[in-house]
């Protein structure tokens, strides 16, 4: 074993066209016997204000069968309200660290303290394949650094021998046995043990079926390693779409339903002007761009990229919290702006963001009107806003607008009617005991119903005209003891637009 200490004086700071990065001195290995091992230990300290990514080059000789990396770092006490140390980790192979390049071989963030890669297998979060000769880079992400600095230790072990073979990946099918044009329930933001979740794909699929879901989307942080591991979990009753949660330092975005094997880079901030490039990559790969929990308070979670490239937005993430209430208000303002400016509008979605027990898969869930249970049909329903959000499979609703001439529109559609035409907005609900219904328009909340009976079923009607309301949407709220403060959401619809 050899030691190497990387002091600040050995760093080279550069800007890659994305987030600033810091590259340290190389770690070298000399080829050993065919079945031997070599280990190097690297130590260093990162000061407060370090760049987003620190790369440790590793010179990998020929004949390597496996690379294994473990790491530790100090976690000193800090004053209340001060960020402590948190250090993420991943690796890039001999193809380099270029933004959006071919070198990505895995990322585990802060979820693991070690990983390995070889041709036939790799730690979840990492991509199996040959360990080829060249300069590899261990990527360190100092997510937060304490005032005392962040001292780390890396241990790199190369094992020599025959490389073995890499199996061709098998992916889940892009369609399941549907019911034709129908309402399908899904959860599009889920984490497995391929990132910071604790559940296997098989366990998540079982929970999805128990939650009454028809489709889900794989969305592990900053890696596509889970994609081939979903094939055995799919079936005629469950469509499994593939994607990623791209976790930048200025917000997270779900790539929903991309082509199998698609990796989307995350190493940029809003000021780098790179998000549009990767949003286009998601679209080219057949996916949707869905900003996730835009007002979450975790470090780096607040959404700073705007919504121009988005196909939908996650208004409700996991258990309903004040963060979601803030996003709901912002989304409603975006609806008003789209009406005022005659622009396209942004549909709302809800997902569980489930990681581990006690996170509930399918709470909330997005219920989509789609022509069939296929990737393309579900995506089209989401993109068109033909959907509502429900906290569980127990809640079902129908929301429509009709006029006296028999014209009819449903969620995400437009009722073409003259400004003064009388319109009836009707909400039918089941599975929401004691919940209160609200009809919301571009003018705000214009109707609040009495609580639904304990049976959870009821009908609410409201009469208006297109001149008075440019759109109408519905909310179901739980009871609250806080006076005029609204209760947590039980369900939320996308709008019906009124008028020509």
Buried (B, 14 or more C-beta within 10 A) or exposed (E): EEEBEBEEEEBEEEEBEBBBBBBBBEBBBEBBEEEEBBEBBBBBBBEEEBBBBBBBBBBBBEBBBBBBBBBBBBEEEBEEEEEBBBBBBBBBBBBBBBBBEEBBBBBBBBBBEBBBBBBBEBBBBBBBBBBBBBBBBBBBBBBBBBEBBBBBBBBBBBBBBEBEEBEEEEBBEBBBEBEEEEBBBBBBBBBBBBBBBEBBBEBBBBBBBEBEBBBBBBBBBBBBBBBBBBBEBBBEBBBBBBBBBBBBBBBBBBBBBBBBEBBBBBBBBBEBEBBEBBBEBBBEBBBBBBBBBBBBEEEBBBBBBEBEBBBBBBBBBBBBBEBBBEBBEBBBEBBBEBBEEEEEBBBBBBBBBBBEEEBBBBBBBBBBBBBBBBBBBBBBBBBBBBBBBBBBBEBBBBBBBBBEEEEEBBBBBBBBBEEEBEBEBBBBBBBBBEBBBBBBBBEEEBBBBEBBEEEBBBEBEBEBBBEBBBBBBBBBBBEEEEEEEBBBBBBBBBBBBBBE
